[in-house]
Amino acid sequence: MTTTEPTTPLTLDEETISAYRRDGVVRIKNIIGREEAARFAEAAVAATENVDDLFKESKIFNQYVNVWRQNDVLRELTLDPRLAAAATALAGVPLRIWHDQVLIKPPHNGAATEFHQDAPYWPHAGSRASLSAWIALVDVPVERGCMTFIPGSQDHQNLRSQDLSDRDDLFRAAPDLRWEERLTIPLQAGDCTFHNAYLAHSATPNLTDDPRIAHVNIYFDAEATYTGVGHVVTDGLGLTVGAPLEHELFPTV
Ligand code: AKG
């Protein structure tokens, strides 16, 4: 797989961009500094303490969406120009923020995030490129809940949404993917992966005594239009079906 060590300011070389376009995923080490990651981890823990998470019925992870709207420190990370520049170079089209999320797997959470794609859940039409920057705010070795990808699976763009608590659901939807090679990517604090929103991915359970803390910036095509399909981020905003998602929640980057 391709791993890039960033320069300052971050520019991605052609090899990294073409590896991303082929595999649907790329790792960028040290996209933020280790100390920055520690500062954001502390902010993520403080911002989510005593707050109900979206996934509270599930052991898979605690999920907090759109933290950038409430927390000034995490807002810096969600709107970070280094991440936005890398995402835009990989996507090759102008992007908006779709939403962010802090995903915490508590110690010994006892549940994997099972294989799924992201895009089938989203109310977007005509997004030429949507992708996530999954940023490790703590060291995430395999045992702490790192991500595994099926490179190339982003070509499966017409699947129904898949249940990320069901180990077999993706493979019922796309039986050929069961036999494809998988790529597991441990990350150190400050590293990130970018993955295509159609790329099948999963994460191991957290088997360690420390929480796994990740912050995810999700970007989508600035010209994509709203489908009206229900989603927690867009419900009730009064968006027009068939029009671009022009709203302060979805700033261009
Ligand atoms: C995503 O960022 O799209 C995920 O599915 C994350 C899964 C996880 O962090 O466990």
Boltz pocket constraint, residues with backbone or C-beta under 6 A from the ligand:
constraints:
  - pocket:
      binder: B
      contacts: [[A, 60], [A, 61], [A, 103], [A, 113], [A, 118], [A, 132], [A, 134], [A, 145], [A, 201], [A, 202], [A, 203], [A, 204], [A, 214], [A, 216]]
      max_distance: 6.0
